[in-house]
Amino acid sequence: MKRLHIYFLGLTTALFYACSPYEDRITPADPAGIQLDFSVTQTPGYDNQVTLESKTKNVIPFWDYGFGTTKNTKAVVILPFAGDFFIKYSAYGDGGPKTDSVKVTVSENDPKFFSSEIYDLLTNSADGKTWVWAVDVPGGYCFGNGPGDADKPAWWTVGTAGLRDQGVLEDEMTFDLNKNANFSIIHKGVTTKGSFSLDTLNKAIKINGADISWGNNVTYNIVKLNANELTLVQQGDGWRNLWLFKRKGFVF
């Protein structure tokens, strides 16, 4: 008979894919096949950290915890986001594979994983932050290009009229950390959803499954980010393209 040990300890308290629910129980045709024995243990006081341990005899284990996978018999993994997630365990051997899943609840976004202030400035955590074109920035130009160290458009410059001509003036982009590193953009009334990967050390961001307004589908460098301003650049050799955004509702 299968023995399943599940420990939910300390439930009072890396880019980036959300888990999808799995079937509660999947068994092979042979009921006398592999007898599953495994444990999923959350760390007391830090329930983002989960210890996975396969105790099933004579099998090759495989874990899918939504934000990654591992074949280790015992592994310690991080679930960075708050919410309910499913951890899938598979055992490969005679009469297998045989699969089961366990739902775990994470109480908060991981303060260690998201320790860089860049995350909060960009996203406002799970609540989200919406960015729009900084059309009222001093000088009036919020898109264009310039020298390799430019902090605003200098050679080719675009303001309100140019953005309107391109049909992007009313675009809105939202970043949030609600169960994933989410990105969405509203363009001409249509919402496109994706995700983002953030390199906090090199201050770079990649949008997955979508792109920023009037973007070039590249990895962008963040050259300015505060509570109200976001400037992204595509860095070239002696030149850069610049996108100047502001927090929705902010007035310069």
N, C-alpha and C positions, 0 to 999 in steps of 0.2 A: 504493500500500500504506500502511496506517495506520502512523504512527510514534507510539509512546507512550513518553514520558520520565517515569520515576518515580524519585524520589530519596528514599532513606530515610537521611538524614544525622543523626548524633548520637543514635542510639536508645539511648544509655546513660542518659541522663537520661530577656448570655452569655452569669424565669424560669423554658431548661433542659429538651430532649427527647433521649432516647437514640436512637442510630442503629439502623436495622434492616438486615440484610444485603440487598444487591441481587443481581440476577443478574450473573454474572461478565461477561457480554457480551451486549448486545442490539443487533441490527443491523436496518436496514430491508430490505424485500423486494428492493430493487435493490442488488446487490452493488457496483455502480459508483457508489453514492451518496457521501455525505460521507466523506472520509478523515480520521479523528480524529487530532488532534495536540495534546496537552496535557501539563502537568506538575503534579505534586503534590509539594511540597518541604517537609520538616520542618526547622525551624531547629536547627542544631547546638547542643547543650547546653540547648535549650528546646523539646522536641519537641511541646509543646502548641500552639505557633505553627506554622501551616501556610500556605505560599504557594501559591495556585492560579493557574495561568496557562493560558489558552486560546490555542493557536497555530493552530487550525484556520481555514482561509481562508474568508472570505465567509459567516460564520454568526453567529448570535446565541447566545452561550454562556449556560448556566444551571447553577449549582452548587447541590447540596444536600449540606451537610456534617453533617446530623443535628441540629445545634444552631442552624441558620439556613440561609438561602439568599442567593445573590447572582447578579446578572446581569453583573457586571463581568468584563472580559477578564482582568484580573489583580487579585487580592484577597489580603489577609493576614487569616486568621481564627484564632480560638482554639478549641481543643477542650479544655474545662476538666477533663475527667475522664480517669483512667487506664483503659486497656483497648484493645481492638481495635475500630475503627470503619471504616465504609465511606463514602467520599466519592464522590458520584454526579455525573458530568459529562454534560451534554446539549448537543448542537449543533443549532440550528434553522436550516435552510436548504433548498436544493433537494435533493430526495431524502430529506429528514429528517422528523422529528428522528432523530438517532442518539445512542445513550447507551452509556456505559461506567462502570465504577466501580473504585475502588482501595481496598484495605484498608490502613489505617495503624495503627500501634501507638503508643500514648501511654504513657510509662513511669510517670507519677505524676500525681496531682491537681495542678492548676496552683497553685503557691504564691503567685503574684501574684493570680490570680482569687479565691482563698480566703484572702486575707491577713487579713481581719477575724477576730478571735478568736471572734466570734459563731458562725461556722460550726462551729468545733471544739467549743465549749461545747454547742451544740445537737445535734450529730451524732456527735461522736467520729470524724469523717472517714468513711472507707469502712467502718470496723468497725461503726458505728451506735451509737446510744444510745436506750434505752427509758425512757419517762416514764410515770408512773402518778399517780393522784390523791394529793395530799399530805394524807392523812387524819389524820396525826399532827402536823400543823403546830401550833405554839402557838396556842391559842384554839379549835382543832378544826374551823374552818370553811374549806373549800377551794373553795367556789363560792358565788356570790351577786352582790350589787351594792352600790353605795355612792356617795358623792360623786365628783365628777369627778377628784379627786386621790387617791382611796383606794388603798392598797396591799394591802388585804384586805377581804373582805366586811363590810359595816357595817349595811345596811338589811335586805335579805333575805339570810339566811345558811343555808348548807347544809353538813352534815357527812356522816359515814358513813351514818347512817340514811336521809337523803334521797337519797344517791347509790344506796344499795341499792334503795330504792323505785323509782327511775328505771331500774334495771337496768344502771347504768354503773359501779358500784363497782369491778369487776374489769377494766375497760378498760385496754389498754396501747397506747401510741403509740410508734412507732420512726421516727427520722430517720436517714438515712445518705447518704453521698456516693459510693456504689458505682456508677459509670458514669452516674449521674444524681443529681438532688436528690430522693431517694426519701422517701416518707412511707407508713406503713402503720398501721392501727389494728385491734386485735383486740377485737371486741365480741360478747359471748355466744358465744365460740368461733369466730366467723367473722372472717376477715382480709379487710380491704378495702385495696387498694393505690392509691396516688396519687403525687403529687409536691408539691413546695413551691417557692414563690418567696420569696426573702428580700431585703428592702430593709435593708441594713446601716446606711445613713446615717440613716434614719428609724426604725430598729428596728421593722420591721413584717414580718409573715409572712402569706402567703396559701396555703391548702391547695387543691390542684387534684385533682379526682376523688374526693375524700373530705372528711372534716372531723375536727376534734378531738373528743374525748369531750364529749357534750352541747353541741355547738357550735351556732353560729348562721350558719354559712356566710358569714362576713364576713372582711375583712382584719383581723387581730389585731395590736395593738401589744404589743411585748415590754417590760414594765416591770421585770422582774427575770429575770436569767439568769446563773447561775454553774454551777459544776461539779455542783451537786446540786439546784438549784431553778429552776423555770421558771414565771413568772407572766405570763399573757396577759390582755389586756383588750379589750373592745369599747367604744370611747370614744364617749360621747354628749355632749350639751350640758349640762354640770353633773352628769353621772352617768357611771358606767361599770359594765359587767358584768365580773366577774373569775373567772378559772380558775387555781387554784394546783396545780401539778404538782411532782413530785419525781423524781429519778433512781431507777429501780427498784433496790431493795436499800438505799437510803439511809434512815436512821432519824434523826429530829430529836432 
